[in-house]
Amino acid sequence: MPPFLTAIIDWLRAGYPDGVPESDYIPLLALLRRRLSDDEVRQIAAELASSGDLPDKTDIQVMITKVTNEMPSEADVSRVQARLEAHAWPDDGSADRG
């Protein structure tokens, strides 16, 4: 099992030794949803910036999926896009922001 999942299971067992109550499933899933780390945001932005073309939202989503093997959240796409705009290109409004 991946270390990330092992850590989640250990955390759940410590917090819910008698099992997770049904009413806590939705809040727990919201808390446990994976987000990109700052290092992953930097890695993805650097990879996209190295192409020399201003990436659009789809390019960012594809790169996040390649790095994480998960569908990207809008928040993660926005974080990568903000990093690109701050560190690679001025935001002149010419890119498709989807």
C-alpha positions in Angstrom: 0.0 0.0 0.0 1.3 3.5 -0.8 2.7 5.4 2.2 0.2 8.1 1.7 -2.7 5.7 2.1 -1.0 4.0 5.1 -0.7 7.3 6.8 -4.4 8.1 6.3 -5.5 4.7 7.6 -3.3 5.0 10.7 -4.7 8.5 11.3 -8.3 7.2 10.9 -7.7 4.3 13.3 -6.2 6.6 15.9 -9.0 9.1 15.7 -11.8 6.5 15.3 -10.7 3.3 17.2 -14.3 2.0 17.1 -14.8 2.8 13.4 -15.9 5.9 11.5 -19.5 7.0 12.3 -21.6 7.3 9.1 -22.2 11.0 9.7 -18.4 11.7 9.6 -17.8 10.1 6.1 -18.4 13.3 4.0 -16.4 15.7 6.2 -13.6 13.2 6.4 -13.5 12.8 2.6 -13.4 16.5 2.2 -10.4 16.7 4.6 -8.5 13.8 3.0 -8.8 15.0 -0.6 -5.3 15.2 -1.9 -3.8 18.6 -2.8 -0.6 19.4 -4.6 2.3 20.2 -2.4 4.2 23.4 -3.0 7.1 21.3 -4.4 4.7 19.6 -6.9 3.3 23.0 -7.9 6.9 24.2 -8.6 7.7 21.0 -10.5 4.7 21.2 -12.7 5.1 24.9 -13.4 8.8 24.5 -14.3 8.0 21.6 -16.7 5.3 23.7 -18.4 7.5 26.8 -18.5 10.3 24.8 -20.1 8.1 24.2 -23.2 8.3 27.9 -24.0 4.6 28.2 -24.8 2.0 29.7 -22.5 0.1 26.7 -21.3 -3.7 26.8 -21.1 -5.9 25.3 -18.5 -6.0 21.9 -20.3 -2.1 21.7 -20.4 -2.0 22.4 -16.7 -4.7 19.7 -16.0 -2.8 17.1 -18.1 0.5 17.8 -16.3 -1.1 17.6 -12.9 -2.7 14.3 -13.8 0.7 13.0 -15.0 2.4 13.9 -11.8 -0.3 12.8 -9.4 -2.2 10.1 -11.3 -5.4 11.8 -10.1 -7.8 14.3 -11.7 -6.7 17.8 -10.7 -8.9 20.0 -8.6 -9.7 23.5 -9.7 -7.8 24.8 -6.7 -4.6 23.0 -7.8 -5.0 24.2 -11.4 -5.3 27.7 -10.1 -2.2 27.4 -7.9 -0.1 26.2 -10.9 -1.6 28.9 -13.1 -0.8 31.6 -10.5 2.8 30.3 -10.2 3.3 30.4 -13.9 1.9 33.9 -14.2 4.0 35.1 -11.3 7.3 33.4 -12.3 7.2 32.7 -16.1 4.9 35.0 -18.0 3.1 38.3 -17.5 -0.7 37.8 -17.5 -1.6 39.7 -20.7 -5.0 38.0 -21.0 -4.1 36.3 -24.2 -4.2 32.7 -22.9 -7.3 30.6 -22.8 -8.1 30.5 -19.1 -11.0 28.0 -19.7 
